[in-house]
Amino acid sequence: MLRQLTELLERHRREDLELALQDALNRRAPHPNAVRLALEARREREDRPPPVALPLSPVARSRDVTVTPHDLKDYDQLTKEASDEPA
């Protein structure tokens, strides 16, 4: 079941999947097929094309990360100390 939901997430937008999950739960049909049907119904109502899965390698997936930059003030202090030392 988890594998099927993960595959749906790879093909559909997160927001759409959340709405489809909620719809399936509201219908008391907690099954990946109910989620898939809800996704398809929404896509058809909004007249969107079918989703296409993009097969990415694990290396490509690992590159899709958010890197938080760190404060560089500590490095400024190091260069200041180095310039204060006599040559």
C-alpha positions in Angstrom: 0.0 0.0 0.0 2.8 2.4 0.9 4.6 1.7 -2.4 1.4 2.5 -4.3 0.9 5.8 -2.5 4.6 6.7 -3.1 4.2 6.0 -6.8 1.2 8.3 -6.8 3.2 11.0 -5.1 5.9 10.7 -7.7 3.4 11.4 -10.5 1.0 13.9 -8.9 1.4 17.2 -7.0 1.6 16.9 -3.2 -1.5 19.1 -2.8 -3.6 17.0 -5.1 -2.5 13.8 -3.3 -3.4 15.3 0.1 -6.9 16.2 -1.2 -7.4 12.7 -2.8 -6.3 11.1 0.5 -8.8 13.2 2.4 -11.5 12.3 -0.2 -10.8 8.6 0.1 -10.9 8.8 3.9 -14.2 10.7 3.8 -15.7 8.0 1.6 -14.4 5.4 4.1 -12.4 3.8 1.4 -8.8 3.9 2.7 -7.2 2.2 -0.3 -4.7 3.4 -2.9 -7.1 2.7 -5.7 -9.7 5.1 -4.1 -6.9 7.7 -3.9 -6.0 7.1 -7.5 -9.6 7.4 -8.6 -10.0 10.7 -6.7 -6.8 12.0 -8.3 -8.1 11.1 -11.8 -11.5 12.6 -11.2 -9.9 15.9 -10.1 -7.5 15.9 -13.0 -10.4 15.4 -15.4 -12.5 18.1 -13.8 -9.7 20.5 -14.1 -9.0 19.4 -17.7 -5.4 18.7 -17.1 -3.3 16.2 -19.1 -2.4 12.8 -17.5 0.7 13.0 -15.2 4.0 11.6 -16.5 6.4 9.9 -14.1 10.0 11.0 -14.5 12.3 8.1 -13.7 15.2 9.6 -11.8 18.2 7.7 -10.6 19.0 7.8 -6.8 21.9 10.2 -7.6 19.5 12.6 -9.3 17.0 12.4 -6.5 19.8 13.1 -3.9 20.6 16.3 -5.8 17.1 17.7 -5.2 17.8 18.9 -1.7 17.5 22.3 0.0 20.7 23.6 1.5 20.5 26.2 4.2 23.3 28.7 4.1 25.1 29.3 7.3 26.2 32.6 8.8 29.7 33.5 7.6 30.5 35.9 10.5 32.8 33.3 12.1 34.9 33.2 8.9 35.1 37.1 8.9 36.6 36.8 12.4 39.3 34.4 11.1 40.4 36.7 8.4 40.5 39.6 10.8 42.7 37.7 13.2 45.0 36.7 10.3 45.4 40.3 9.2 46.2 41.5 12.7 49.2 39.1 13.0 52.6 40.6 11.9 54.1 39.1 8.8 
